[in-house]
Amino acid sequence: MDGKFFGDLLQTIADRGRALIRPQKGGTGPALSPPDLIGLCQALLSGRGEASGVALAQDVFARYRALGPEDRRQFLATLAERFGPDRKRLEKAIADYAADPNDRRAIELHVAAEPRRQELFRRLNLAPDGTHALVRMREEALRDAAAIPGYEAVDADFTHLFSSWFNRGFLVLRRIDWSTPANILQKIIRYEAVHAIHDWEDLRRRLEPPDRRCFAFFHPQLVDEPLIFVEVALTRNIASSISEVLSEERSPIEADQATTAIFYSISNCQEGLRGISFGNFLIKQVVLELSRDLPGLKTFVTLSPVPGFAGWLARERTKEDGLLSVEERVRLAILDNAAWHADPAVAEGMRPLVESVAARYFLKAKAPNRRPVDPVARFHLGNGARLERINPMGDLSPKGLKQAHGLMVNYLYDLRTIERNHESYAEHGKVAASAAVEKLLTADPAASSSAPVPERA
């Protein structure tokens, strides 16, 4: 059963169900106030008929969309306040279980502890396009979360349900190529979050050549909405800069000539699914797909941004007892000149120092939870990848220079060691790194020739 057929079926049920229930004030016309909309939600929870439930759910979404921003926030705040668990039932279940902890009472405790919001969201999900509407509701709410009292509880329910509804078993992997429908290709352009796609010709260069691949996860209830996608370059070597991958002048190779697959961009598409992990499944699934189709591929790596590096380095340069020496802090002042990278002598002179500092950033700098401070590093290391190579001057775009002074890195996905690396990282926070990266911790960057210092911009 495809998504369109299922949606049409739900719409038919909703239309018939609407005839079975007494019309609400204004039908689907003028907006109800948040209290009136709460009344509709109460009716949806108390009803038992499938058809009338679908119709009510559709009406709730229609009324919600008609509300202004402030009324939407009030509605969500009321969900937080009034649609939690039944406290009396929960207190009794706790007392009963404490008095006699058996399986039956444990089940009752579990049921009593569930917020009524979760059942409300399940019933709203019955509406035609209900899943998509709930994802959009959460997306909007996340932007306004600070202005919605008690929203943390509502978001916990969204996250709990979405984690089940968007389980890997429901996701469909599809290849995106130049023959993919235009409405999906437009979304690939819009959702690209790492290396902007400037126009249709730019997109063509990433999809059409034989040495380029793109894969996305889809969900049956969001038929034309990619959840996450990854762009892949098939090459003969590990690239150290994004210009090697995206250059308009490069010469494509045949796919069967490639030995290396480079994952150079991974973009989450649905902000309403923030916190629901797809990327780890996507990369591993694509590795398996490519291995099956192109047995000549031996190396699977990323070419990844380092979004936290520039901010961390700026803070570290102010510390007297941090990971930088006094001499290094002085030399790193060169990076304050916006044009430092444009002078080849300066750039090459800074390379050993940037590599050494970056190694400390990945291997020694820790967040409060004892994990690496860089979010992309946490993602790939948590997947079981190995920090393979550090690449100064890897991304000289304005974005790359602003967030990482041009730094990029390669993470290696070795199927033989992924599980071991993952377990070591999960249990002990150990960062898997190549010998070359480890060596940078003990290298003396001052031993290299000093770089000339350009005038300040």
Residue pairs with C-beta under 8 A, 6 or more apart in sequence:
2 220
2 223
3 220
3 221
3 222
3 223
4 223
6 220
6 221
7 128
7 129
8 128
10 54
10 126
10 127
10 128
10 130
11 128
13 50
13 51
13 54
13 55
14 51
14 54
14 55
14 57
14 58
14 127
14 128
15 55
16 51
16 55
17 49
17 50
17 51
17 52
17 53
17 54
17 55
17 56
18 52
18 55
18 58
18 59
20 49
20 51
20 52
20 55
21 52
21 55
21 56
24 32
24 40
24 59
25 32
25 36
26 32
28 59
28 62
28 63
30 66
31 63
31 66
31 67
31 71
32 40
32 63
32 66
33 71
34 67
34 71
34 74
34 75
34 78
35 78
36 63
37 60
37 63
37 64
37 67
37 75
38 75
38 78
38 79
38 82
40 56
40 59
40 60
40 63
41 60
41 79
41 83
41 120
43 56
44 53
44 56
44 57
44 60
44 120
44 123
44 124
45 116
45 119
45 120
45 123
47 53
47 56
50 126
53 123
53 126
54 126
54 127
54 128
56 123
57 123
57 124
57 125
57 126
57 127
57 130
58 127
58 128
58 130
60 124
60 127
61 124
61 127
61 130
61 133
64 72
64 75
64 137
67 75
69 144
72 140
72 144
73 144
73 147
73 148
76 141
76 148
76 151
76 154
77 148
77 149
77 150
77 151
79 117
79 120
79 154
80 148
80 149
80 150
80 151
80 153
80 154
81 149
81 150
83 115
83 116
83 117
83 120
84 115
84 116
84 117
84 153
85 112
85 113
85 114
85 115
85 116
86 112
86 116
89 112
90 109
90 112
90 113
92 112
93 105
93 108
93 109
93 111
93 112
93 113
94 109
96 105
96 108
96 109
97 105
97 106
97 108
97 109
115 153
115 157
117 153
117 154
117 157
118 157
118 160
118 161
121 134
121 157
121 158
121 161
122 161
124 130
124 133
124 134
125 131
125 134
125 165
127 133
129 221
130 221
131 165
131 219
131 221
131 222
132 221
132 222
132 225
134 158
134 272
135 162
135 222
135 270
135 272
135 273
136 272
137 272
138 155
138 158
138 162
138 272
138 273
139 270
139 271
139 272
140 272
141 148
141 151
141 154
141 155
142 155
142 271
142 272
142 274
145 151
145 152
145 155
148 154
159 275
159 276
162 273
162 276
163 276
165 219
165 221
166 219
166 227
166 273
166 276
166 278
168 278
168 281
170 219
170 220
171 217
171 218
171 219
171 227
171 278
171 281
172 217
172 218
172 219
172 220
173 215
173 216
173 217
173 282
173 285
173 286
173 289
174 215
174 216
174 217
174 218
175 213
175 214
175 215
176 184
176 185
176 188
176 207
176 214
176 215
176 216
176 226
176 229
177 207
177 208
177 214
178 204
178 207
178 208
180 207
181 224
183 224
184 224
184 226
185 203
185 207
187 224
187 225
187 226
187 269
188 197
188 203
188 214
188 216
188 226
188 229
189 197
189 200
189 203
191 226
191 229
191 267
191 268
191 269
192 265
192 267
193 265
193 267
193 268
194 264
194 265
194 266
194 267
194 305
195 242
195 246
195 264
195 265
195 397
197 203
197 206
205 212
205 246
205 248
206 212
206 214
206 231
206 246
207 214
209 252
210 234
210 252
210 253
210 254
210 255
211 233
211 234
211 235
211 252
211 253
211 254
211 255
211 257
211 258
212 231
212 232
212 233
212 234
212 252
213 231
213 232
213 234
213 261
213 286
213 290
214 229
214 230
214 231
214 232
215 229
215 230
215 232
215 282
215 285
215 286
215 289
216 226
216 227
216 228
216 229
216 230
216 269
217 226
217 227
217 228
217 229
217 278
217 281
217 282
218 225
218 226
218 227
219 225
219 227
222 270
225 269
225 270
226 269
227 268
227 269
227 270
227 273
227 278
228 266
228 267
228 268
228 269
228 278
228 279
228 282
229 266
229 267
229 269
229 282
230 263
230 265
230 266
230 267
230 282
230 283
230 286
231 263
231 264
231 265
231 266
232 261
232 262
232 263
232 264
232 286
232 290
233 239
233 245
233 261
233 262
233 264
233 303
234 253
234 255
234 258
234 260
234 261
234 262
234 294
234 297
235 245
235 253
235 258
235 259
235 260
235 261
235 262
236 253
236 257
236 258
236 259
236 260
237 260
238 260
238 262
238 299
238 301
238 388
238 389
238 410
239 245
239 262
239 264
239 303
240 303
240 389
240 391
240 394
240 408
240 410
241 303
241 391
241 393
241 394
241 395
241 396
241 408
242 264
242 303
242 394
242 395
242 397
242 400
242 408
243 396
244 250
245 262
245 264
245 303
246 264
255 294
256 294
256 296
257 296
258 294
258 296
258 297
259 296
259 297
259 298
259 299
260 297
260 298
260 299
260 300
260 301
261 287
261 290
261 294
261 297
261 299
261 300
261 301
262 301
262 302
262 303
263 283
263 286
263 300
263 301
263 302
263 303
264 302
264 303
266 279
266 282
266 283
266 302
268 274
268 278
268 279
279 379
279 383
280 379
280 382
280 383
283 383
283 413
284 383
284 413
284 418
287 300
287 413
287 415
290 297
290 300
291 297
291 415
299 412
300 412
300 413
300 414
300 415
301 388
301 410
301 411
301 412
301 413
302 380
302 385
302 409
302 410
302 411
302 413
303 391
303 394
303 408
303 410
304 376
304 380
304 408
304 409
304 410
304 411
305 376
305 395
305 400
305 403
305 404
305 408
306 358
306 361
306 374
306 376
306 377
306 403
306 404
306 407
306 408
306 409
307 374
307 375
307 376
307 403
307 404
308 373
308 374
308 375
308 403
309 358
309 361
309 374
309 403
309 404
309 405
309 407
310 402
310 403
310 404
310 405
311 403
312 361
312 365
312 373
312 374
313 332
313 335
313 357
313 361
313 405
316 322
316 323
316 324
316 365
317 324
317 329
317 332
317 333
323 357
323 360
323 364
323 365
324 332
324 357
327 446
328 353
328 357
328 445
331 350
331 353
331 450
331 451
332 353
332 357
334 340
334 346
334 350
334 451
334 453
334 454
335 350
335 405
336 456
337 454
337 455
337 456
337 457
338 401
338 457
339 454
339 457
340 346
340 347
340 350
340 454
341 347
341 393
341 396
341 401
341 405
341 406
343 452
343 454
345 451
345 452
346 451
346 452
346 453
346 454
347 392
347 393
347 451
348 451
349 448
349 449
349 450
349 451
349 452
350 392
350 451
351 392
351 393
351 448
352 443
352 445
352 447
352 448
353 445
353 448
354 392
354 405
354 407
355 390
355 392
355 440
355 443
355 445
356 440
356 441
356 443
356 445
357 445
358 390
358 392
358 407
358 409
358 440
359 390
359 437
359 438
359 440
359 441
360 441
361 373
361 374
362 372
362 374
362 377
362 387
362 390
362 409
362 431
362 433
362 437
363 387
363 431
363 433
363 437
363 438
363 441
364 441
365 372
365 373
366 372
366 373
366 429
367 373
370 429
371 378
371 429
372 378
372 381
372 431
377 387
377 409
377 431
380 411
381 387
381 411
381 421
381 425
381 431
381 432
382 422
382 425
382 426
383 413
383 418
383 422
384 413
384 417
384 418
384 419
384 420
384 421
384 422
384 425
384 432
385 411
385 412
385 413
385 418
385 421
385 432
386 411
386 412
386 414
386 417
386 421
386 432
386 433
386 434
387 409
387 411
387 431
387 432
387 433
387 434
387 437
388 409
388 410
388 411
388 412
388 433
388 434
388 436
388 437
389 409
389 410
389 434
389 436
389 437
390 407
390 409
390 437
390 440
391 407
391 408
391 409
391 410
392 406
392 407
393 406
394 400
394 406
394 407
394 408
394 409
395 401
395 404
395 406
395 407
395 408
396 406
400 406
400 407
400 408
412 434
417 432
421 432
424 430
424 432
425 431
425 432
